[in-house]
Amino acid sequence: MQNLVILDIGSNSVRMAINQILSDGSYREIKRVKNDSRLSEGMGKAKVLQVSAMERTIQALADFKVIYRQYRADYVIGIATAAVRQAKNQAAFLQAVKKRIGITIRVLSGVQEAYYDYLGVINRLGIQNCLILDIGGASCELIRVVGGQGKHLTSIPIGAVNISERFHLNDVISGANLFNAQFHIQKRYSKIKWLKHSQREPLVLLGGANRTLARINRTRQGMKRVDSIHGYHLSYDQVCRTYLALLRGDVRHRRQIQGLERDRADIIVGGLLPLMVLMDKVDTRKVLFSESGVREGIITEFVEKNRRS
């Protein structure tokens, strides 16, 4: 039995997951921690990580290190996604992490992030044909799965934080700003030619904004385990009604919505907009949620490599 620690530096949050890898190749999570450090905050068109955002993230990693040292950490894997991938000062940030935390962070390309999303979903959800959408803080990954195989892997640089900042979707939302954001996303999707083959396919959702959508609805339905979203599904109408409720009022109103984390209230409208546009583009009638994504994909690859060696 080995303990594998994964540190996942996302655009909106940084997460740690500690998993026990058993001799038969199975694994179970024994600790999970999240910090909404919002690394991509203020990057803007310049694509420069801000000093305060970097410090928040590195401090979160330092706090995580205190925790995983209490366990027998046989392996520690650090990954970073869109914010670090896009940052012009990526090298300075990675060097600072190495100096403070003592680990080398692997920066995933957009295609690699999509691939690990695919691995995580296909090995835990058991679905053979679907369209996967992972909405992060600074990017979206879209994967078409055919016969259990990842046929198309695409990443686009739009996400909850950068869409919300660019189109002013943080507080009171004007019709003009919402329309401009929607039009921007539509243009991005129009360049993904393979999407025309995903009409009416099951849509599997990953990422913080999508998890929030599930939690809001599970809370409304009076479910006791609101965070247990794996395999949970919603209809097109349910998603639309939830989004309409989020559009009403200002950020203070959204903070009062049960199931919505207060520190996500200012980016949830922008965070769900890629889903709203995609559902209409591919004529989705139902969405399905997965708790497994990049980190589970990394674990799957780790287990397979150990088995071969």
C-alpha positions in Angstrom: 0.0 0.0 0.0 1.3 3.4 -1.0 0.0 7.0 -0.3 -0.1 9.2 -3.4 -0.5 13.0 -2.9 -1.8 15.1 -5.8 -1.5 18.9 -5.6 -3.7 20.4 -8.3 -3.1 24.1 -9.0 -6.2 25.4 -10.8 -7.2 28.8 -12.0 -9.8 29.4 -9.3 -8.8 26.9 -6.6 -5.9 24.8 -5.5 -6.7 21.3 -4.2 -4.9 18.4 -2.5 -6.0 14.8 -2.6 -4.3 12.0 -0.7 -5.1 8.5 -2.0 -4.1 5.1 -0.8 -3.0 2.9 -3.7 -3.6 -0.8 -2.9 -1.6 -3.7 -4.2 -4.4 -4.8 -6.6 -4.4 -1.4 -8.3 -7.5 0.0 -6.6 -7.4 3.2 -4.6 -9.4 5.2 -2.1 -9.2 8.8 -1.1 -8.3 9.4 2.5 -8.0 13.2 2.5 -9.2 16.1 0.4 -8.6 19.8 1.0 -9.5 22.8 -1.2 -8.5 26.5 -1.0 -10.1 29.1 -3.3 -6.9 31.0 -4.0 -8.1 32.3 -7.3 -4.7 32.3 -9.0 -6.0 33.7 -12.3 -7.6 36.8 -10.7 -6.5 39.9 -12.5 -4.5 38.2 -15.2 -6.4 40.1 -17.9 -5.3 40.3 -21.5 -1.6 40.6 -20.3 -1.8 37.0 -19.0 0.4 37.9 -16.0 -0.1 36.2 -12.6 -0.6 38.8 -9.9 1.7 38.9 -6.9 -1.1 38.6 -4.3 -2.7 35.7 -6.2 0.6 33.8 -6.4 1.2 34.3 -2.7 -2.3 33.1 -1.8 -1.7 30.0 -3.9 1.8 29.2 -2.5 0.6 29.7 1.0 -2.2 27.2 0.4 0.3 24.7 -0.9 2.5 25.3 2.2 -0.6 24.6 4.4 -1.3 21.4 2.4 2.3 20.3 3.0 1.8 20.5 6.7 -1.2 18.2 6.3 0.3 15.6 4.0 3.5 15.3 6.1 1.2 13.9 8.8 0.6 11.0 6.4 3.2 8.7 4.9 3.5 10.5 1.5 5.2 8.0 -0.7 4.7 10.1 -3.8 3.8 13.7 -4.3 2.7 14.9 -7.8 2.1 18.5 -8.5 0.1 19.7 -11.6 -1.0 23.1 -12.8 -3.6 23.9 -15.5 -4.9 26.9 -17.4 -3.8 29.9 -15.3 -0.2 28.8 -15.1 -0.3 27.4 -18.6 -1.2 30.8 -20.0 0.9 33.0 -17.7 3.8 34.9 -19.1 5.5 34.8 -15.7 5.0 31.0 -15.4 8.7 30.3 -14.8 8.9 32.8 -11.8 5.8 31.2 -10.2 7.1 27.7 -10.6 10.5 28.6 -9.2 8.8 30.2 -6.2 6.8 27.0 -5.6 9.9 24.9 -5.9 11.7 27.1 -3.4 8.9 27.3 -0.8 7.3 23.8 -1.2 10.2 21.8 -2.6 8.3 20.2 -5.5 8.4 20.5 -9.2 5.1 21.3 -10.8 4.1 19.8 -14.1 2.2 22.2 -16.2 -0.4 20.4 -18.3 -1.2 21.4 -21.8 -4.8 21.9 -22.7 -4.9 18.6 -24.6 -3.2 16.8 -21.6 -5.8 18.3 -19.2 -8.6 17.1 -21.5 -7.0 13.6 -21.7 -6.8 13.2 -18.0 -10.4 14.4 -17.7 -11.3 11.6 -20.1 -9.4 9.0 -18.2 -11.0 10.1 -14.9 -14.5 10.0 -16.3 -14.3 6.8 -18.4 -12.8 4.7 -15.6 -15.3 5.8 -12.9 -18.5 6.7 -14.6 -18.8 3.7 -17.1 -20.2 5.6 -20.0 -19.2 4.7 -23.6 -20.5 7.6 -25.7 -20.7 11.1 -24.4 -19.5 14.7 -24.6 -17.5 15.8 -21.6 -17.3 19.5 -20.5 -14.9 20.6 -17.8 -15.3 24.3 -16.9 -12.4 25.7 -15.0 -11.4 29.1 -13.9 -9.5 30.0 -17.1 -10.2 27.3 -19.6 -12.8 24.7 -20.7 -12.0 21.3 -21.9 -14.3 19.4 -24.3 -13.9 15.7 -25.0 -15.9 13.6 -27.4 -16.0 9.9 -26.2 -17.0 7.3 -28.8 -17.1 3.6 -27.8 -15.2 4.4 -24.6 -12.4 6.1 -26.5 -11.4 9.7 -26.4 -11.9 10.6 -30.0 -11.5 14.4 -29.8 -9.7 16.4 -27.1 -10.0 20.2 -27.1 -9.2 23.0 -24.7 -10.3 26.7 -25.1 -9.1 29.6 -22.9 -12.4 30.6 -21.5 -13.5 29.9 -17.9 -15.4 31.1 -14.9 -12.9 33.8 -13.7 -11.7 35.3 -17.0 -15.2 35.4 -18.6 -16.7 37.0 -15.4 -13.9 39.6 -15.3 -13.8 40.4 -19.0 -17.6 40.8 -19.5 -18.4 42.2 -16.0 -20.6 39.3 -14.9 -19.6 39.6 -11.2 -22.4 41.6 -9.7 -25.5 43.1 -11.4 -25.5 41.7 -14.9 -26.7 43.8 -17.8 -28.3 42.2 -20.9 -25.6 43.7 -23.1 -22.7 42.2 -21.1 -24.4 38.8 -21.0 -25.1 38.8 -24.7 -21.5 39.8 -25.5 -20.1 37.0 -23.3 -22.5 34.5 -24.9 -21.5 35.7 -28.4 -17.8 35.3 -27.5 -18.3 31.7 -26.4 -20.4 30.9 -29.5 -17.6 32.1 -31.7 -15.1 29.8 -29.8 -17.4 26.8 -30.2 -18.0 27.5 -33.9 -14.3 26.8 -34.5 -14.6 23.3 -33.0 -15.7 21.5 -36.1 -16.2 18.1 -34.5 -18.9 19.4 -32.2 -21.4 18.9 -35.0 -21.0 15.1 -34.4 -22.1 15.5 -30.7 -25.7 16.3 -31.3 -28.0 15.0 -28.5 -25.1 13.0 -26.9 -25.1 12.7 -23.1 -23.3 15.7 -21.6 -21.0 14.8 -18.7 -20.0 17.8 -16.5 -16.8 18.5 -14.5 -15.3 21.5 -12.8 -16.2 23.8 -9.9 -19.0 25.7 -11.6 -20.7 22.5 -12.7 -20.3 21.0 -9.2 -22.0 24.1 -7.8 -24.9 23.7 -10.3 -25.4 20.1 -8.9 -25.2 21.2 -5.3 -27.8 23.9 -5.7 -30.2 21.5 -7.2 -29.5 18.7 -4.7 -30.0 21.2 -1.9 -33.4 22.3 -3.4 -34.4 18.7 -3.6 -33.7 18.1 0.0 -31.0 15.6 -0.5 -28.8 14.9 2.6 -25.5 14.4 0.8 -25.4 17.5 -1.4 -21.8 16.9 -2.3 -22.3 13.4 -3.5 -22.9 14.3 -7.2 -21.3 11.4 -9.0 -23.9 10.1 -11.5 -26.4 12.8 -10.6 -28.3 14.2 -13.5 -30.5 17.2 -14.4 -32.8 17.9 -17.3 -32.3 20.9 -19.7 -35.2 22.6 -18.1 -33.8 22.2 -14.6 -30.5 23.7 -15.6 -32.2 26.7 -17.3 -34.4 27.4 -14.3 -31.3 27.4 -12.0 -29.4 29.7 -14.3 -32.3 32.1 -14.5 -32.4 32.2 -10.7 -28.7 33.0 -10.6 -29.2 35.9 -13.1 -31.7 37.7 -10.8 -30.5 40.3 -8.5 -26.9 41.1 -7.6 -24.0 39.2 -6.0 -25.4 39.6 -2.5 -28.6 37.9 -3.7 -26.6 35.0 -5.2 -24.7 34.6 -1.9 -28.0 33.7 -0.2 -28.7 30.8 -2.6 -28.4 27.5 -0.7 -25.8 25.2 -2.2 -23.8 28.0 -3.7 -20.5 28.8 -2.0 -20.3 32.4 -1.0 -16.8 32.9 -2.6 -18.1 31.6 -5.9 -21.1 33.9 -6.1 -19.3 36.5 -8.2 -18.1 34.0 -10.9 -21.0 31.5 -11.1 -22.9 33.2 -13.9 -19.8 33.4 -16.1 -18.8 30.0 -15.0 -22.0 28.3 -16.2 -22.3 30.3 -19.4 -20.1 27.9 -21.4 -22.6 25.1 -20.4 -25.6 27.2 -21.3 -24.3 27.9 -24.8 -23.1 24.4 -25.4 -26.4 22.8 -24.4 -28.2 24.8 -27.1 -25.4 24.1 -29.7 -25.5 20.3 -29.4 -29.3 20.1 -28.4 -28.6 18.5 -25.0 -31.7 17.2 -23.1 -29.9 15.9 -20.0 -26.6 16.5 -18.2 -24.7 14.1 -16.0 -22.2 15.0 -13.3 -18.9 13.3 -12.6 -16.8 13.7 -9.4 -13.9 12.1 -11.3 -11.7 14.3 -13.6 -8.0 15.3 -13.9 -6.8 14.0 -10.5 -8.5 10.6 -11.0 -7.0 10.5 -14.5 -3.5 11.1 -13.0 -4.1 8.4 -10.5 -5.2 5.9 -13.2 -2.0 6.7 -15.2 0.1 6.3 -12.0 -1.4 2.9 -11.2 -0.9 1.6 -14.8 2.7 2.7 -14.9 3.4 1.0 -11.5 1.7 -2.1 -12.7 3.8 -2.3 -15.9 7.0 -1.7 -13.9 
